[in-house]
């Protein structure tokens, strides 16, 4: 059985110590704010990033292009002499997956006998990160690259994203809500509850009044999606847009309600945070349906 490495994109929002500990390779999606472009290894402090957004800065992001994907995958093949299982950002949210898929096909022609499998995660942020976490576990169990890829394809639509945002105007800028909805919703303190659907798209599924109720609604949504789920659910991930206290509050609710003790909490990185804004709070877990 050929050995393989696991790689993903910066949009998985996995902490650097986690990346190092698990020997992950990372492809970078860059972002630009106040005329300066940043990427992994030459990054901005995340709290500083969100402070700039709060002050009115409007960041933009760039996807991985085929040339970049080809360079990075070829470097991995040469440096590691192993096959590659790459877990990509949702194709519904970025052209990154298509770039990486094209690069993989071209390189497998150039390097016969080598294998690069690119999984369209249909996930974002630490949802994508949790799918990577599952892949790491499968590899540790001795699963081959094909066995791991098959499990990911079969189970990725069971990886649930429940999230809320604190500012509707970021959703308006991204085309998720109308300007009128953003204005009125802000005036009456409406908070949307969103998820990522089976096609990997961001979908608004509910709305509540008030921040605390929106956080509790995420956990209520988890309860619904744990019904009839017979798969393993021993961990959950939470990401936040510079609101760690809210993340810790949701984590405490989940642990108390469901008894799942293993939790990873991390920042929503700038590539995702550019579109969701400060105060974003997302809960990720395995469940029966999205």
NORCORLIN-V307806 format. One record per residue. D_LAST is the distance of its C-alpha to the last C-alpha in whole Angstrom. Layout:
((D_LAST) (D_LAST))
This chain:
((34) (34) (33) (30) (29) (25) (25) (22) (22) (23) (20) (18) (21) (22) (25) (28) (29) (26) (27) (31) (30) (28) (30) (27) (28) (27) (27) (27) (26) (29) (29) (32) (33) (36) (38) (37) (34) (33) (31) (30) (34) (35) (33) (33) (32) (29) (30) (33) (30) (29) (32) (33) (30) (31) (34) (33) (33) (31) (29) (28) (27) (27) (25) (27) (29) (30) (34) (32) (29) (33) (35) (32) (31) (35) (36) (33) (35) (38) (38) (36) (37) (34) (31) (28) (24) (23) (19) (19) (17) (14) (17) (15) (17) (20) (22) (23) (21) (23) (26) (25) (25) (28) (30) (29) (30) (34) (34) (34) (36) (39) (38) (38) (37) (34) (31) (28) (24) (22) (18) (16) (13) (11) (11) (13) (16) (15) (12) (14) (17) (15) (14) (18) (19) (17) (20) (23) (22) (22) (25) (27) (27) (29) (26) (27) (26) (25) (23) (21) (20) (19) (17) (15) (15) (14) (11) (10) (7) (6) (7) (5) (7) (9) (12) (15) (19) (22) (24) (23) (25) (23) (20) (23) (25) (22) (22) (19) (21) (24) (27) (28) (25) (25) (29) (28) (25) (27) (30) (28) (26) (23) (20) (17) (13) (11) (7) (7) (6) (7) (10) (10) (11) (11) (11) (12) (11) (14) (17) (19) (23) (24) (23) (23) (21) (18) (18) (18) (15) (13) (14) (14) (10) (10) (12) (10) (7) (10) (12) (13) (12) (15) (14) (16) (15) (18) (17) (15) (16) (17) (18) (20) (22) (26) (25) (25) (26) (23) (21) (23) (23) (19) (20) (23) (20) (18) (21) (23) (20) (18) (21) (19) (22) (21) (20) (21) (21) (22) (23) (20) (23) (25) (23) (20) (22) (24) (21) (20) (23) (24) (23) (19) (17) (14) (12) (11) (10) (9) (7) (7) (4) (0))
